[in-house]
């Protein structure tokens, strides 16, 4: 079943490339528009669909994981390199928008991490308090009420 995982990855990649080429033709661009990203989304959707129905065996997951660890990062890096070269030749507005998108990602990811951390802190179990516990002893400095 490892080969099934590899076949699933290949099918998603081919479908992503075809959809990316179709999008490029629709908008009049002479390059693949998001084919690798679309392939990744299709792979995630396919995995979720198969897992929900109990059809995604452990061996199948091994096939997907094997190629995901080797192939997808290389393809994404190659696509990113090409995009940077084209953007640098296109002028400063492309580089400024890329820097803005990068900064927005940093802020959004840090905000998501803060929300998740607060949720974990809020859901953490509290220590039991003894019946003879004095809450005033928890304060290191007693406020001055003048």
N, C-alpha and C positions, 0 to 999 in steps of 0.2 A: 504493500500500500504506500510505500515511500514514493514510488513512481507516480501515484495518483496526486500526491502533494506537488510534485514537480510539474505534472501536467496542468494542475489547477493554476499554478503560478504562471506557466507559459501561456495558458489561455487568457488569463487576466491581462498579461503584458500585451499580447497581440490585440486584444479588444481595446485596451487603452491606447495603443498606437493608432489603430484605425479610427477611434473616436477623436483623438488629438489631430490627426490629419484631416478629418472631416470638419472639425471646428476651424482649423486653419483655412480650409477652402471657403468656409462660410464667411469668415471675416476678412479674407483676402491677404493672409499672411503666408509667406513661403517657408514656413517651418512648422514642425509639430507643436501644437499648443497644448501643453500639459499632459502628454501621453503617459509619462511615467507616473505622474500624480494620480491620474485617472486609474491607471493599472493598480496602484496601491489601494485606492478606495474600493475598486472592484474586488481585490483580494480580501480586504477586511470584510466587505459585505458577504462575500462567498463563504468565508470562514464562519462568520456569525450565523448565516443561514444553515450551513451544514451542522454546526455544533448544536443549534437549537433543535434540529431534527435527529440528533444522535448519529449522524453519518460521518462525522469528522473524527476518525480514529487517531490514536496516538501515533501510529506509523505515518499516517498522512500528514500530521502536524510536523513530524520530523523532516519530511520531504520539503515542506514549505519553509521551515526554519533553516534548513541547510542552505537553500538558495537565497533566502532573504538575508542571511548573514554574509554571503559571498557576493551575490550579483547585484542586488538592489542598491547598496551603498555605492558601488562602482558606477552604475548607470546614473544615479542622482548626482554624484560628484562630476561626472563628465558633462551632464546637462547644465549644472551650475556653472562650470568653467566656461562653457560656450556662451551662456547668458551674460556673464560678467564681461567677456571680451566684446560682445555685441553692444552691451550697455555702455561700456567705456568709449567705444567708437561713436556712439550715438550722441553724446554730449553730456553736459553736467546735470541736466534735469533727470536723466535716468539714474545717475548715481545718487542724487539728492533724494529721489523717491525711494530708492533701495535702502538708503540709510534711515529714512523715516519709517519704512516698513520694519526694518530690523529693530529700531528703537521701540516701535509699537509692540512688537512681539515680546521684547524684554519686559515691558511694563505689564502687558496682559498676562504673561506667564507668571510673573512675580505676584500679581494680584490673585490669580487662581491658586497659587501655592499658599498665600496668606489665608485665603478662605478655607482651603483644605486643612491647614494647620489649626485654625481656630475651631473647625468642626471636630477635629481629633481631640483637641484640648477640652472642648465642651462635652464630648461624649466620654471622656475618661472618668473612671470611677473615683469617687471622692473617698478619702479616708474617714472611717467612722470617728465620731467625736464622743468622748466619754461624757457621762451624765454630769460629773462634777467639774467639767471644763468651764473656765471663765473666759468669755470672748474678749474681754478687755485685755487679757494677757497676750493676745495675738498682736496688739499694736505695739510697735517699738517706741513710738513717740505719741504721747497723748496730746491731742490738739488743745490749744489754749483758747477757751471760750470767753473772751473779755468783751 
